[in-house]
Amino acid sequence: MTTDDVRTYLDGGAGRLRLNRPKALHSLNLDMVQAMTRALLAWRSDPQVRIVMIDHAEGRGFCAGGDVVTIAKDVPEGGNAGHDFFFYEYRLNHLMYTYPKPGVAFMDGVTMGGGVGIACPCRYRVATERTLFAMPETTIGLFPDVGGGRYLSRLRGRSAQFLALTGARLDGAECVAMGLANFYVPSERLDEVKAQIAANPEKTESILAGAAVPPPSAKIVEHLPDIDRLFASDDFEEIVAALEADGGDWAVKQRAVLGGRSPTACKVSLRMLVESPRHLHFVDEMRMEFAIMARMYRAHDFAEGVRALLIDKTGDPRWSPATPAEVTDAMVDAYFQPLSEDEQWTPL
């Protein structure tokens, strides 16, 4: 069950999902999503598979997200690349979240966007000194999806609002401090740990605990009081005003960051973080996120953000609407309307 971009195979008592697209930092494409889904469905009732391990082959990424360049280029052609990718990616996310067997995600390297979507459903999430975690979707006119509303909204204080709006990057120690990872293991020990888990899946937790070391100090901790105070509002303009009024070095830096983000994406992200905790079941979260995404990936800011960040790499997105004040409540409301029955997302 191996494809060029992802390797799915059995290793002792473990089902292995190994991302193998190093030139793209193991970003997910539709073939990878479907291959992983097929493997998980096959392993669900296989008694030999007692745990699932997710990692990456060579390169510095775990998974840098989804293949948004292909999707952005397809939109003007009227194709279905975006619809198909997000529909099946969210099915994979939901399958992993509800999977009856535990998962271990080795977040050793860049873990962003779609990478978060396949790491956070796992019972065991391993960070290393190379981990770089972020949900940077507002930089390309999107919102933290793949279950991001559920994962972020359950973090302490106002961390979710800070991470979703700014796309701030966390290292491995910060991931542990925030509860996004539950083990900190030196990267040099990962091969040994994986072999031990494959041989003794029932001892996974003790194996990881035995290999883990105390992480370095987490830099984000010193900023948590500022995050709670300055990102306290669910109104984007009020957050911007609070940062401007504070005037401290950290606040000035965050205000500058927000100035480069899509105003529409920021307002939609804040609304999602209000709505997500109201959904008791993950299936409802994914249905809401798909309705938002089905509209956002066809909107101006997505194509423009991908152009500026990933295609031309000029870093000069021209957002439309260009300012927060121009993004009305009615515009935001429209993204959250349910899709028609024949367009709605459905789980496997």
C-alpha positions as CSV (number, residue, x, y, z in Angstrom):
1,M,0.0,0.0,0.0
2,T,2.9,2.4,-0.8
3,T,2.6,5.4,-3.0
4,D,5.5,7.8,-4.0
5,D,4.4,10.5,-1.5
6,V,3.4,8.4,1.5
7,R,4.5,4.9,2.7
8,T,1.9,2.8,4.5
9,Y,3.1,-0.4,5.9
10,L,3.1,-2.8,8.9
11,D,6.0,-2.8,11.4
12,G,5.6,-5.4,14.1
13,G,2.4,-4.4,15.9
14,A,2.3,-0.9,14.4
15,G,0.7,0.5,11.3
16,R,3.2,3.0,9.9
17,L,2.2,6.2,8.0
18,R,5.4,7.8,6.7
19,L,5.1,11.0,4.8
20,N,7.6,11.0,1.9
21,R,7.4,14.3,0.0
22,P,10.6,16.0,1.3
23,K,10.9,18.7,-1.4
24,A,7.5,20.1,-0.3
25,L,8.2,19.6,3.4
26,H,5.8,16.6,3.2
27,S,2.8,18.8,2.5
28,L,-0.3,16.7,1.9
29,N,-1.9,16.2,-1.5
30,L,-5.0,14.3,-2.4
31,D,-3.2,11.1,-3.2
32,M,-1.5,11.1,0.2
33,V,-4.8,11.8,2.0
34,Q,-6.5,8.9,0.2
35,A,-3.7,6.5,0.7
36,M,-3.6,7.2,4.5
37,T,-7.3,6.8,4.7
38,R,-7.2,3.5,2.9
39,A,-4.5,2.2,5.2
40,L,-6.4,3.3,8.4
41,L,-9.6,1.7,7.2
42,A,-7.8,-1.6,6.5
43,W,-6.0,-1.5,9.9
44,R,-9.1,-0.7,11.9
45,S,-10.1,-4.3,12.0
46,D,-6.6,-5.9,11.7
47,P,-5.7,-7.5,15.0
48,Q,-2.0,-7.3,14.2
49,V,-2.2,-3.5,14.2
50,R,-2.4,-2.3,17.8
51,I,-1.0,1.3,17.3
52,V,-0.5,3.7,14.5
53,M,2.7,5.7,14.1
54,I,2.9,8.8,11.9
55,D,6.2,10.3,10.9
56,H,8.1,11.6,7.9
57,A,11.0,10.3,5.8
58,E,14.0,12.5,5.1
59,G,13.9,16.3,5.3
60,R,13.2,18.9,7.9
61,G,9.4,18.8,7.9
62,F,6.9,16.6,9.6
63,C,4.2,18.1,7.5
64,A,4.0,21.7,6.4
65,G,0.3,21.7,5.5
66,G,-1.8,21.1,2.4
67,D,-0.9,21.6,-1.2
68,V,-2.5,25.0,-1.4
69,V,-0.6,26.2,-4.5
70,T,-2.2,23.5,-6.6
71,I,-5.6,24.4,-5.2
72,A,-5.2,28.2,-5.8
73,K,-4.1,27.6,-9.4
74,D,-7.1,25.4,-10.0
75,V,-9.8,27.9,-8.8
76,P,-9.7,30.2,-11.9
77,E,-10.0,27.1,-14.1
78,G,-13.3,26.2,-12.4
79,G,-11.9,22.8,-11.2
80,N,-12.7,20.7,-8.2
81,A,-9.2,20.4,-6.7
82,G,-10.1,22.5,-3.7
83,H,-13.4,20.8,-3.0
84,D,-12.0,17.3,-3.3
85,F,-8.9,17.9,-1.3
86,F,-10.7,19.5,1.7
87,F,-13.6,17.1,1.6
88,Y,-11.3,14.0,1.8
89,E,-8.8,15.7,4.1
90,Y,-11.5,16.4,6.6
91,R,-12.7,12.8,6.3
92,L,-9.2,11.7,7.2
93,N,-9.1,14.1,10.1
94,H,-12.4,12.8,11.4
95,L,-11.3,9.2,10.9
96,M,-8.2,9.8,12.9
97,Y,-10.1,11.6,15.7
98,T,-12.5,8.8,16.1
99,Y,-10.1,5.9,15.4
100,P,-10.4,3.0,17.9
101,K,-6.6,2.4,18.1
102,P,-4.1,4.9,19.6
103,G,-1.9,7.0,17.4
104,V,1.6,8.4,17.9
105,A,2.6,11.5,15.9
106,F,6.3,12.4,15.8
107,M,6.2,16.1,15.2
108,D,9.9,16.3,14.4
109,G,10.2,19.4,12.3
110,V,7.8,21.7,10.6
111,T,4.2,20.9,11.7
112,M,1.7,23.4,10.2
113,G,-1.8,23.5,9.0
114,G,-2.6,20.0,7.6
115,G,0.2,18.6,9.6
116,V,-1.5,19.8,12.8
117,G,-4.7,18.1,11.5
118,I,-3.0,14.7,11.5
119,A,-0.9,15.2,14.6
120,C,-3.5,16.6,17.1
121,P,-6.0,13.6,16.9
122,C,-3.2,11.3,18.1
123,R,-3.2,10.2,21.8
124,Y,0.6,10.6,21.9
125,R,2.2,13.7,20.3
126,V,6.0,13.9,20.4
127,A,7.9,17.1,20.1
128,T,11.6,17.5,19.6
129,E,14.2,20.2,19.5
130,R,13.4,20.5,15.8
131,T,9.6,21.0,16.2
132,L,8.2,24.1,14.6
133,F,4.4,24.3,15.1
134,A,2.0,26.8,13.7
135,M,-1.5,27.4,12.2
136,P,-0.5,30.3,9.8
137,E,-3.6,30.2,7.6
138,T,-4.5,33.9,8.0
139,T,-1.3,34.7,6.0
140,I,-3.0,33.1,2.9
141,G,-6.6,34.3,3.5
142,L,-7.8,31.1,5.3
143,F,-8.6,30.1,8.9
144,P,-7.1,27.4,11.2
145,D,-9.0,24.4,9.9
146,V,-8.5,20.6,10.0
147,G,-10.1,20.7,13.4
148,G,-8.1,23.7,14.5
149,G,-11.2,25.3,16.0
150,R,-11.5,22.4,18.4
151,Y,-7.8,22.0,19.3
152,L,-7.1,25.7,19.7
153,S,-10.2,26.7,21.5
154,R,-9.4,24.3,24.3
155,L,-6.0,25.8,25.0
156,R,-5.6,27.9,28.2
157,G,-6.7,31.5,28.4
158,R,-6.7,33.5,25.1
159,S,-3.9,31.5,23.5
160,A,-6.2,30.3,20.7
161,Q,-7.0,33.8,19.6
162,F,-3.3,34.8,19.6
163,L,-2.1,31.7,17.7
164,A,-5.0,31.8,15.2
165,L,-4.6,35.5,14.3
166,T,-0.8,35.8,14.3
167,G,0.1,32.3,13.1
168,A,2.8,32.4,15.8
169,R,5.4,29.6,15.6
170,L,6.0,27.4,18.6
171,D,9.0,25.3,19.3
172,G,8.9,21.9,20.9
173,A,9.2,23.2,24.4
174,E,6.3,25.6,23.9
175,C,4.2,22.8,22.4
176,V,4.6,20.8,25.6
177,A,3.9,23.9,27.8
178,M,0.7,24.6,25.8
179,G,-0.5,21.0,25.9
180,L,-0.2,20.6,22.1
181,A,2.5,17.9,22.7
182,N,2.7,15.5,25.6
183,F,6.3,14.2,25.3
184,Y,9.6,16.0,24.5
185,V,12.1,13.5,23.1
186,P,15.5,14.3,21.6
187,S,15.4,13.7,17.8
188,E,18.5,11.4,18.0
189,R,16.4,8.9,20.0
190,L,13.4,8.7,17.7
191,D,14.5,5.7,15.7
192,E,15.1,3.7,18.8
193,V,11.7,4.7,20.3
194,K,9.9,3.8,17.1
195,A,11.5,0.3,17.0
196,Q,10.6,-0.2,20.7
197,I,7.0,0.8,20.1
198,A,6.6,-1.4,17.1
199,A,7.9,-4.3,19.1
200,N,5.8,-3.6,22.2
201,P,2.8,-1.4,21.3
202,E,1.2,-2.0,24.7
203,K,4.1,-0.2,26.4
204,T,4.0,2.9,24.2
205,E,3.3,5.3,27.0
206,S,6.1,4.0,29.2
207,I,8.5,3.9,26.2
208,L,7.9,7.5,25.4
209,A,8.1,8.5,29.1
210,G,11.4,6.7,29.4
211,A,12.9,8.5,26.4
212,A,11.5,11.9,27.2
213,V,13.6,14.6,28.7
214,P,12.6,17.9,30.5
215,P,12.1,20.5,27.7
216,P,13.9,23.8,27.8
217,S,12.0,26.8,29.1
218,A,9.1,27.8,27.0
219,K,9.4,31.4,25.8
220,I,5.7,31.8,25.3
221,V,5.0,31.4,29.0
222,E,6.3,34.8,29.9
223,H,3.9,36.3,27.4
224,L,0.8,34.5,28.5
225,P,-0.4,37.4,30.7
226,D,0.0,39.8,27.8
227,I,-1.8,37.4,25.5
228,D,-4.8,37.1,27.9
229,R,-5.0,40.8,28.3
230,L,-4.4,42.1,24.7
231,F,-6.3,39.3,22.9
232,A,-9.2,39.3,25.3
233,S,-11.8,40.4,22.9
234,D,-13.6,38.4,20.2
235,D,-13.8,41.7,18.2
236,F,-10.8,42.0,15.8
237,E,-10.8,45.9,15.9
238,E,-10.7,45.8,19.7
239,I,-7.7,43.5,19.7
240,V,-5.9,45.8,17.3
241,A,-6.8,48.8,19.5
242,A,-5.6,47.1,22.6
243,L,-2.2,46.3,21.0
244,E,-1.9,49.9,19.8
245,A,-2.8,51.3,23.2
246,D,-0.3,49.1,25.0
247,G,2.7,50.3,23.0
248,G,5.2,47.9,24.5
249,D,7.7,46.1,22.3
250,W,5.9,42.8,22.2
251,A,2.5,44.5,21.5
252,V,4.0,46.6,18.7
253,K,5.4,43.5,17.1
254,Q,2.1,41.7,17.3
255,R,0.3,44.7,15.9
256,A,2.7,44.7,12.9
257,V,2.1,41.0,12.4
258,L,-1.7,41.5,12.3
259,G,-1.2,44.3,9.8
260,G,0.0,41.8,7.2
261,R,-2.9,39.3,7.8
262,S,-6.1,39.0,5.8
263,P,-8.7,41.1,7.7
264,T,-11.5,38.7,6.5
265,A,-9.5,35.6,7.6
266,C,-8.9,37.1,11.0
267,K,-12.5,37.9,11.6
268,V,-13.7,34.5,10.4
269,S,-11.0,32.9,12.6
270,L,-12.2,34.7,15.7
271,R,-15.8,33.8,15.0
272,M,-14.9,30.2,14.5
273,L,-13.2,30.1,18.0
274,V,-16.5,31.3,19.4
275,E,-18.5,28.7,17.6
276,S,-16.3,25.7,17.9
277,P,-16.7,25.1,21.7
278,R,-20.5,24.9,21.1
279,H,-20.1,21.8,19.0
280,L,-20.1,18.7,21.3
281,H,-19.0,16.3,18.5
282,F,-16.1,16.5,16.2
283,V,-18.3,15.6,13.2
284,D,-20.1,18.9,13.7
285,E,-16.9,20.8,13.9
286,M,-15.8,19.4,10.6
287,R,-19.1,20.1,9.0
288,M,-18.9,23.7,10.1
289,E,-15.3,24.1,8.9
290,F,-16.0,22.6,5.5
291,A,-18.8,25.1,5.0
292,I,-16.4,27.9,5.8
293,M,-13.6,26.5,3.7
294,A,-15.9,25.8,0.7
295,R,-16.4,29.6,0.5
296,M,-13.0,30.9,1.6
297,Y,-10.8,28.9,-0.9
298,R,-12.8,30.4,-3.7
299,A,-12.6,34.0,-2.3
300,H,-10.1,36.7,-3.4
301,D,-7.9,36.6,-0.4
302,F,-6.9,32.9,-0.7
303,A,-5.5,33.2,-4.2
304,E,-3.9,36.5,-3.4
305,G,-2.3,35.2,-0.2
306,V,-0.9,32.1,-2.0
307,R,0.4,34.3,-4.8
308,A,2.2,36.7,-2.4
309,L,3.6,34.1,0.0
310,L,4.2,31.0,-2.1
311,I,4.2,31.7,-5.8
312,D,5.7,35.1,-6.4
313,K,7.1,35.2,-2.8
314,T,6.8,39.0,-2.8
315,G,5.2,39.2,0.6
316,D,2.9,42.0,-0.5
317,P,-0.7,40.6,-0.4
318,R,-3.4,43.0,-1.5
319,W,-6.3,42.0,0.6
320,S,-9.9,42.7,-0.4
321,P,-11.5,44.1,1.7
322,A,-8.3,45.8,2.7
323,T,-9.1,46.9,6.2
324,P,-10.9,45.3,9.2
325,A,-13.5,48.1,9.2
326,E,-14.6,47.1,5.7
327,V,-15.2,43.5,6.7
328,T,-18.8,43.6,8.0
329,D,-20.6,41.2,10.4
330,A,-22.8,40.2,7.4
331,M,-19.8,39.2,5.4
332,V,-18.5,37.0,8.3
333,D,-22.0,35.6,8.9
334,A,-22.1,34.4,5.3
335,Y,-19.2,32.1,5.8
336,F,-20.9,30.3,8.6
337,Q,-24.2,29.5,6.8
338,P,-24.9,25.8,6.4
339,L,-24.3,24.4,2.9
340,S,-27.2,22.8,1.0
341,E,-27.8,19.2,1.8
342,D,-26.1,18.0,-1.4
343,E,-23.0,20.1,-0.8
344,Q,-22.5,19.3,2.9
345,W,-19.4,17.5,4.2
346,T,-20.1,14.0,5.4
347,P,-17.8,11.6,7.4
348,L,-16.8,8.1,6.2
